[in-house]
Amino acid sequence: MTGANTFSVSGYGPERSSLSRLLARDSLARRLDWPILLSALALSFVGAILVYSATRNRTEINQGDQYYFLVRHLMNTGIGLCLMIGTVWLGHRTLRTAVPILYGLSVLLILLVLTPLGATVNGAHAWIVLGGGFSLQPSEFVKITIILGMAMLLAARVDAGDKPYPDHRTVLQALGLAAVPMMIVMLMPDLGSVMVMVIIVLGVLLASGASNRWVFGLLGTGAVGAVLVWQLGVLDEYQINRFAAFANPELDPSGVGYNTNQARIAIGSGGLTGTGLFHGSQTTGQFVPEQQTDFVFTVAGEELGFVGAGLIILLLGVVLWRACRIARETTELYGTIVAAGIIAWFAFQSFENIGMTLGIMPVAGLPLPFVSYGGSSMFAVWVAVGLLQSIRVQRPMSA
């Protein structure tokens, strides 16, 4: 018997109602990781409120519209959700076959930044201006292609059953793949993004089962490279000043140390429950620069207090916890590596962003995932969520 509310679905046996199909054990809705999805959505909407609070009185940047950044943040979140859905629909395995194309496009985009099409924002020549108030930061998408590219190389022979773990040649190829875009990003210079990429590479190597000698060797190479970068003057003066201010918080409190000092004041004034939404004196008085992007956590600390700031950290913790579970439960090395790369990315970037507002990490110009204003960052993290969901959806149900 058929009716308006029933339909036949191949593979589901007898005809079922749409509700029955939705509740079926092997339906897409049941396979999705809802804690990650809901936590990421909550972070994005909390971020929208914080961004609005930080920008509603900033007439010099909101073009006279107090809702300018709020609307754009919500639009970015909506586009990010669409990208997540598209990523789940395509699947991480399909994207595995498209890695060479994605890698080539990402390298091309970051090369374009070094041409006259590139623009400088807050000292980093890391943007492509698209017009109409929109811009693109290609280094955000490079994080994804590094994860996918390294995972493709490191897991190829293992998933095929030819090797129990990646051999030295394969690891060297994977490191070479990651090194090319990282060196280009370093030329911008976008030190914050390079730091995240280094952590991603470490996370990927650890998850791949590669020899620990590679991990220790990479750490040693990174230490030597950091010294050389410092000695050869690769870093711009403003980046050197940021590290100097981190080492000595009292250095030039009205200059290079201003951001960190004001951030501490804002967070410290919030106390346990905060001064109240839209009632923070530091936020309303516009004392903290870049408060809608890199320093958005200070709005939470001041206006929502320890409770509100702690909730943000808790939600980020849920995302990381569920991502770890996905990495552990998948039966293919490729999926494990991709999930591990995303975990390393989210964990380090969140720690660095929150840490720099508290003065325990140097200022590196990194957004807080899902919370900070910024289209490129928002799109990239939601694609990453889509990859995690795809890994979970495509795993055997017995896993």
C-alpha positions in Angstrom: 0.0 0.0 0.0 1.3 3.4 -0.9 0.2 6.9 0.0 1.2 10.5 0.2 3.4 9.9 3.2 5.2 6.8 2.1 7.8 6.1 -0.6 10.1 3.3 -1.6 13.8 3.5 -0.8 16.2 1.1 -2.4 18.0 -0.9 0.2 15.4 -0.4 2.9 13.2 -3.3 2.1 9.5 -2.5 2.3 8.2 0.9 1.7 8.6 3.1 4.8 7.3 6.5 5.8 9.8 9.4 5.8 9.7 9.4 9.6 10.6 5.7 9.8 13.5 6.2 7.4 14.8 9.2 9.4 14.8 7.0 12.5 16.3 4.0 10.8 19.5 2.8 12.4 21.6 3.4 9.2 20.0 6.7 8.3 22.3 9.8 7.8 20.6 11.6 10.6 21.6 8.9 13.1 25.1 8.6 11.8 25.9 12.3 12.1 27.8 13.4 15.2 25.3 15.7 16.7 27.4 16.9 19.7 30.0 18.3 17.3 27.4 19.9 15.1 25.4 21.5 17.9 28.5 22.6 19.8 29.9 24.3 16.6 26.6 26.0 16.0 26.4 27.2 19.5 30.0 28.6 19.3 29.1 30.4 16.0 26.0 32.0 17.4 27.7 33.0 20.7 30.4 34.5 18.4 27.7 36.4 16.6 26.6 38.0 19.8 30.1 38.8 20.9 31.0 40.3 17.5 27.9 42.4 17.6 28.8 43.7 21.1 32.3 44.5 19.9 31.3 46.4 16.7 27.9 47.9 17.3 29.4 51.3 18.3 32.4 51.1 16.0 31.2 53.6 13.4 34.6 53.8 11.8 34.5 50.2 10.7 30.7 49.2 10.6 29.9 51.8 8.0 27.3 53.4 10.2 25.3 50.2 10.5 25.4 48.6 14.0 24.3 45.2 12.6 26.9 45.2 9.8 29.3 42.7 11.4 26.5 40.7 13.0 24.7 40.1 9.7 28.0 39.2 8.0 29.0 36.8 10.7 25.6 35.0 10.4 26.0 34.9 6.7 29.4 33.4 7.0 28.0 30.8 9.4 25.2 30.0 6.9 27.7 29.6 4.1 29.9 27.5 6.3 27.0 25.2 7.1 26.4 24.8 3.3 30.1 23.9 2.8 29.8 21.3 5.6 26.8 19.7 4.0 28.5 19.7 0.6 31.6 18.1 2.2 29.5 15.4 3.8 27.7 14.8 0.5 30.9 14.5 -1.4 32.6 12.5 1.3 36.2 12.5 2.5 37.0 9.5 0.3 35.9 11.4 -2.8 37.9 14.4 -1.8 40.8 12.0 -1.4 40.8 11.5 -5.2 40.6 15.2 -5.7 43.6 16.1 -3.5 46.0 16.9 -6.4 43.5 19.5 -7.8 42.7 21.0 -4.4 46.4 21.2 -3.5 47.2 22.9 -6.8 44.4 25.4 -6.3 45.5 26.3 -2.7 49.1 26.8 -3.8 48.0 29.0 -6.6 45.8 31.1 -4.3 48.6 31.7 -1.8 50.9 32.6 -4.7 48.4 35.2 -5.8 48.7 36.8 -2.4 52.3 37.7 -3.3 51.2 39.5 -6.5 49.6 42.9 -6.7 46.3 41.2 -5.9 47.4 40.6 -2.4 46.6 43.0 0.4 48.1 43.7 3.9 46.0 43.5 7.0 47.4 44.1 10.4 51.0 43.7 9.1 50.5 40.4 7.3 50.4 40.4 3.5 48.0 37.4 3.5 44.8 38.5 1.9 43.2 38.7 -1.6 40.7 41.6 -1.9 37.6 40.5 -3.8 35.8 43.8 -3.8 32.5 44.8 -2.2 34.1 44.6 1.3 35.0 41.0 0.9 38.4 39.4 1.1 39.9 36.0 1.1 42.7 34.5 3.3 44.0 31.5 1.3 46.2 30.2 4.2 43.0 29.1 6.0 42.2 26.6 3.2 45.9 25.5 3.0 45.4 23.9 6.4 42.8 21.6 4.9 44.8 20.7 1.8 47.9 19.9 3.9 45.8 17.5 6.1 44.1 15.8 3.1 47.4 15.7 1.1 49.5 14.2 3.8 46.7 11.8 4.8 46.5 10.6 1.2 50.2 9.9 0.9 50.7 8.4 4.4 47.7 6.1 4.3 47.8 4.9 0.7 49.9 1.7 1.1 48.7 1.1 4.7 45.0 1.1 3.8 45.8 -1.1 0.7 47.3 -3.6 3.1 50.8 -3.3 1.6 52.5 -1.8 4.6 51.7 -1.8 8.4 52.9 1.8 8.6 54.2 4.5 6.3 57.9 4.0 5.2 60.5 6.7 5.3 60.2 7.6 1.7 56.4 8.1 2.0 56.9 10.3 5.1 59.5 12.4 3.3 57.1 12.9 0.4 54.4 14.0 2.8 56.7 16.5 4.5 57.7 17.9 1.1 54.0 18.3 0.2 53.4 20.3 3.4 56.7 22.3 3.1 55.9 24.0 -0.2 52.8 26.0 0.9 54.3 26.6 4.4 57.3 28.3 2.9 55.1 30.5 0.7 52.9 31.5 3.7 56.1 32.3 5.6 57.1 34.7 2.9 53.9 36.8 3.4 54.8 36.6 6.4 51.9 35.0 8.2 53.7 33.4 11.2 50.5 32.5 13.0 49.3 30.3 10.2 52.7 28.7 9.8 52.6 27.8 13.5 49.3 26.1 13.1 50.5 24.2 10.0 53.6 22.9 11.9 51.3 21.6 14.7 49.0 20.0 12.0 52.0 18.2 10.5 53.1 16.9 13.9 49.6 15.7 14.6 49.3 13.9 11.3 52.7 12.2 11.7 51.8 11.0 15.2 48.5 9.6 14.0 50.0 7.9 10.9 52.2 5.5 12.9 55.4 6.9 11.3 58.6 6.4 13.2 59.0 8.7 16.2 62.4 9.7 14.7 60.5 11.8 12.2 58.6 13.6 14.9 61.8 14.3 17.0 63.7 15.2 13.8 60.9 17.6 12.8 60.9 19.2 16.3 64.7 19.7 16.1 64.5 21.1 12.6 61.8 23.5 13.7 63.9 24.7 16.6 66.9 25.3 14.2 64.6 26.9 11.7 63.2 29.3 14.3 66.7 30.5 15.2 67.6 31.0 11.6 64.4 32.9 10.9 65.2 35.2 13.8 68.8 35.7 12.9 68.3 36.2 9.2 65.7 38.9 9.7 62.8 37.0 8.0 60.3 38.3 10.5 58.9 41.8 10.2 59.6 44.2 13.0 56.0 44.0 14.3 56.3 40.3 14.7 59.6 40.6 16.6 58.0 43.2 18.9 55.1 40.8 19.7 57.5 38.2 20.9 59.5 40.8 22.9 56.2 42.0 24.5 55.3 38.4 25.4 58.7 37.9 27.0 58.4 41.2 28.9 54.8 42.3 29.4 55.8 45.6 30.9 57.7 46.5 27.6 56.1 49.5 26.0 52.6 49.2 27.6 51.2 52.0 25.4 52.7 50.6 22.2 53.5 47.0 21.3 52.2 45.7 24.7 49.0 47.6 24.5 46.8 44.9 23.0 47.7 42.3 25.6 47.4 44.7 28.5 44.0 45.9 27.5 42.9 42.3 26.9 43.9 41.3 30.4 42.1 44.3 31.9 38.9 43.4 29.9 38.9 39.7 31.0 39.9 40.5 34.6 37.1 43.0 35.0 34.5 40.4 34.2 34.8 38.5 37.4 32.6 35.4 37.8 29.5 36.4 35.9 30.6 39.4 33.9 29.5 43.0 33.7 26.5 42.1 31.5 26.0 41.7 27.8 26.7 45.1 26.0 27.8 46.6 29.3 31.5 46.0 29.3 33.4 49.3 29.8 36.5 48.0 27.9 34.4 46.8 25.0 32.0 49.8 24.9 35.0 52.1 25.2 36.8 50.4 22.3 40.0 49.9 24.3 40.8 46.5 22.9 41.9 46.5 19.2 40.6 43.8 16.8 38.1 42.7 19.3 35.7 41.2 16.7 38.4 39.0 15.3 41.6 38.0 17.2 40.5 39.3 20.6 36.9 38.3 20.6 37.4 36.2 23.7 37.9 39.4 25.7 34.3 40.3 25.1 33.2 37.0 26.6 35.6 37.4 29.5 34.4 40.9 30.3 30.7 40.8 29.6 29.9 37.1 30.4 32.6 36.6 33.0 34.3 33.3 34.0 31.1 31.4 33.5 30.5 32.6 29.9 34.2 32.3 28.9 34.2 28.8 30.5 31.2 27.8 28.4 33.1 28.7 25.2 36.0 26.6 26.3 33.6 23.7 27.2 32.0 23.8 23.8 35.4 23.8 22.1 36.3 20.8 24.4 33.2 18.9 23.2 34.2 19.4 19.6 37.7 18.1 20.3 36.4 15.2 22.4 34.0 14.0 19.7 36.7 14.5 17.0 39.0 12.3 19.1 36.3 9.6 19.3 35.8 9.8 15.5 39.5 9.4 15.0 39.6 6.4 17.3 36.6 4.6 15.9 37.2 4.8 12.2 38.6 1.7 10.6 40.8 3.3 7.9 44.1 5.1 8.5 43.2 7.8 6.1 40.2 8.9 8.2 42.2 8.6 11.4 44.9 10.9 10.0 42.4 13.5 8.7 40.6 13.6 12.0 43.9 13.9 13.9 45.0 16.8 11.7 41.8 18.6 12.4 42.1 17.9 16.2 45.7 19.3 16.2 44.5 22.4 14.2 41.5 23.2 16.4 43.3 22.5 19.7 46.4 24.6 19.0 44.6 27.5 17.4 42.1 27.7 20.3 44.8 27.5 22.9 46.9 30.1 21.1 44.0 32.5 20.7 42.7 32.3 24.2 46.3 32.2 25.6 47.3 35.4 23.9 44.3 37.2 25.4 45.5 36.0 28.8 49.1 36.9 28.2 50.4 33.3 28.4 51.0 33.0 24.6 52.5 35.5 22.1 50.1 37.5 19.9 50.0 35.6 16.6 46.9 37.0 14.9 44.9 33.7 14.9 41.1 33.7 15.1 39.1 31.6 17.7 37.5 28.8 15.7 33.8 29.4 15.0 33.7 32.4 17.3 35.8 35.1 15.7 34.6 37.2 12.8 36.1 36.3 9.4 34.7 34.5 6.4 37.8 32.5 5.4 38.3 31.1 8.9 34.6 30.3 9.3 34.4 28.5 5.9 37.6 26.5 6.7 36.5 25.3 10.1 33.0 24.2 8.9 34.6 22.3 6.0 36.7 20.6 8.7 33.5 19.7 10.6 32.1 18.3 7.3 35.2 16.1 7.0 34.7 14.8 10.6 31.1 14.1 9.9 31.9 12.3 6.6 34.4 10.1 8.4 31.8 9.1 11.0 29.0 8.7 8.5 31.0 6.4 6.2 32.4 4.2 8.9 30.8 0.7 9.4 28.0 0.9 12.0 29.6 -1.8 14.1 32.6 0.6 14.7 
